[in-house]
Amino acid sequence: MNENEFSFQNLKWTVQALAASAEDQVHLYPSSTCPACELLSDFDNWYRATVWRESIQITIEQLEALDAIQAHIESMDVTPCFSADALRDREDWQHLSNTASKCLSAFEWV
């Protein structure tokens, strides 16, 4: 697997994780971490590592779906860190999860 494929696969995993239920998200990372912070950081990392590559072959619709996730993340108040309960209770987190689900559909990763 080359670097482009590696970045793209990690981006896919992160979008799938963002679209997962809060109950599943809290189990994706060690209990000593904040799952929401980790998910947001992972998405930002893999989004930046992937979408700027000229070699990536994605449609405008797919790019817009990724950009929608990034824009939503940038609009969120992420301080202080989320708790596991916040993943279940915060309206903006649920909206982010719905946005990630739409992105999965755009890529046909569902």
URNOR-V915942 format. One record per residue. N is the residue number from 1. RES is the residue in one small letter. PHI is phi in radians with two decimals (NA if undefined). BURIAL is b if it has 9 or more other C-alpha atoms within 8 Angstrom, else e. Layout:
n=N res=RES phi=PHI burial=BURIAL
n=N res=RES phi=PHI burial=BURIAL
//
This chain:
n=1 res=m phi=NA burial=e
n=2 res=n phi=-1.49 burial=e
n=3 res=e phi=-1.07 burial=e
n=4 res=n phi=-1.09 burial=b
n=5 res=e phi=-1.14 burial=e
n=6 res=f phi=-1.06 burial=b
n=7 res=s phi=-1.10 burial=b
n=8 res=f phi=-1.14 burial=b
n=9 res=q phi=-1.14 burial=e
n=10 res=n phi=-1.21 burial=b
n=11 res=l phi=-1.09 burial=b
n=12 res=k phi=-1.02 burial=b
n=13 res=w phi=-1.02 burial=e
n=14 res=t phi=-1.17 burial=b
n=15 res=v phi=-1.12 burial=b
n=16 res=q phi=-1.07 burial=b
n=17 res=a phi=-1.16 burial=b
n=18 res=l phi=-1.12 burial=b
n=19 res=a phi=-1.44 burial=b
n=20 res=a phi=-1.22 burial=b
n=21 res=s phi=-1.22 burial=e
n=22 res=a phi=-1.02 burial=b
n=23 res=e phi=-1.08 burial=e
n=24 res=d phi=-1.33 burial=e
n=25 res=q phi=-1.07 burial=b
n=26 res=v phi=-1.16 burial=b
n=27 res=h phi=-1.76 burial=b
n=28 res=l phi=-1.43 burial=e
n=29 res=y phi=-2.27 burial=b
n=30 res=p phi=-1.00 burial=e
n=31 res=s phi=-1.13 burial=e
n=32 res=s phi=-1.39 burial=e
n=33 res=t phi=-1.96 burial=e
n=34 res=c phi=-1.66 burial=b
n=35 res=p phi=-1.02 burial=b
n=36 res=a phi=-1.13 burial=b
n=37 res=c phi=-1.07 burial=b
n=38 res=e phi=-1.13 burial=b
n=39 res=l phi=-1.10 burial=b
n=40 res=l phi=-1.11 burial=b
n=41 res=s phi=-1.14 burial=e
n=42 res=d phi=-1.08 burial=b
n=43 res=f phi=-1.07 burial=b
n=44 res=d phi=-1.01 burial=b
n=45 res=n phi=-1.06 burial=e
n=46 res=w phi=-1.31 burial=b
n=47 res=y phi=-1.06 burial=b
n=48 res=r phi=-1.14 burial=e
n=49 res=a phi=-1.28 burial=b
n=50 res=t phi=-1.83 burial=b
n=51 res=v phi=-1.22 burial=b
n=52 res=w phi=-1.55 burial=e
n=53 res=r phi=-1.37 burial=e
n=54 res=e phi=-1.17 burial=e
n=55 res=s phi=-1.40 burial=e
n=56 res=i phi=-1.30 burial=e
n=57 res=q phi=-1.88 burial=e
n=58 res=i phi=-2.29 burial=e
n=59 res=t phi=-1.41 burial=e
n=60 res=i phi=-1.05 burial=e
n=61 res=e phi=-1.05 burial=e
n=62 res=q phi=-1.16 burial=b
n=63 res=l phi=-1.09 burial=b
n=64 res=e phi=-1.10 burial=e
n=65 res=a phi=-1.16 burial=b
n=66 res=l phi=-1.17 burial=b
n=67 res=d phi=-1.09 burial=e
n=68 res=a phi=-1.14 burial=b
n=69 res=i phi=-1.10 burial=b
n=70 res=q phi=-1.04 burial=b
n=71 res=a phi=-1.11 burial=e
n=72 res=h phi=-1.14 burial=b
n=73 res=i phi=-1.04 burial=b
n=74 res=e phi=-1.12 burial=e
n=75 res=s phi=-1.52 burial=e
n=76 res=m phi=-1.43 burial=e
n=77 res=d phi=-1.54 burial=e
n=78 res=v phi=-1.86 burial=e
n=79 res=t phi=-2.05 burial=e
n=80 res=p phi=-1.27 burial=e
n=81 res=c phi=-0.94 burial=e
n=82 res=f phi=-1.26 burial=b
n=83 res=s phi=-1.81 burial=e
n=84 res=a phi=-1.05 burial=b
n=85 res=d phi=-1.12 burial=e
n=86 res=a phi=-1.10 burial=b
n=87 res=l phi=-1.07 burial=b
n=88 res=r phi=-1.51 burial=b
n=89 res=d phi=-1.79 burial=e
n=90 res=r phi=-1.32 burial=e
n=91 res=e phi=-1.09 burial=e
n=92 res=d phi=-1.18 burial=e
n=93 res=w phi=-1.24 burial=b
n=94 res=q phi=-1.15 burial=b
n=95 res=h phi=-1.12 burial=e
n=96 res=l phi=-1.07 burial=b
n=97 res=s phi=-1.08 burial=b
n=98 res=n phi=-1.14 burial=b
n=99 res=t phi=-1.13 burial=b
n=100 res=a phi=-1.14 burial=b
n=101 res=s phi=-1.09 burial=b
n=102 res=k phi=-1.12 burial=b
n=103 res=c phi=-1.12 burial=b
n=104 res=l phi=-0.99 burial=b
n=105 res=s phi=-1.15 burial=b
n=106 res=a phi=-1.07 burial=b
n=107 res=f phi=-1.61 burial=e
n=108 res=e phi=1.01 burial=e
n=109 res=w phi=-1.63 burial=e
n=110 res=v phi=-1.46 burial=e
//
